[in-house]
Amino acid sequence: MLRDKSGRYAYIIGLIVLSASTVIFSVMGLLSKVENYTLITSYLAGFAIFQYVIGILIFNHLNKKY
């Protein structure tokens, strides 16, 4: 049950972060600030690590709560 909740919360947080970053990268693309796609690839790798860590943190928080 706790894994379910922590996964759901991590998913919601991930969607918020991904939506905000999509807007930021779109604006940067329109302004011709992003020409090297290494930045975007590095960001996606960092985002995957962020999702993993936030899921563990939420699970530990819920584990203490219940």
Sequence and secondary structure as in RCSB ss.txt:
>XXXX:A:sequence
MLRDKSGRYAYIIGLIVLSASTVIFSVMGLLSKVENYTLITSYLAGFAIFQYVIGILIFNHLNKKY
>XXXX:A:secstr
 HHHHHHHHHHHHHHHHHHHHHHHHHHHHHTT    THHHHHHHHHHHHHHHHHHHHHHHHHHHH 
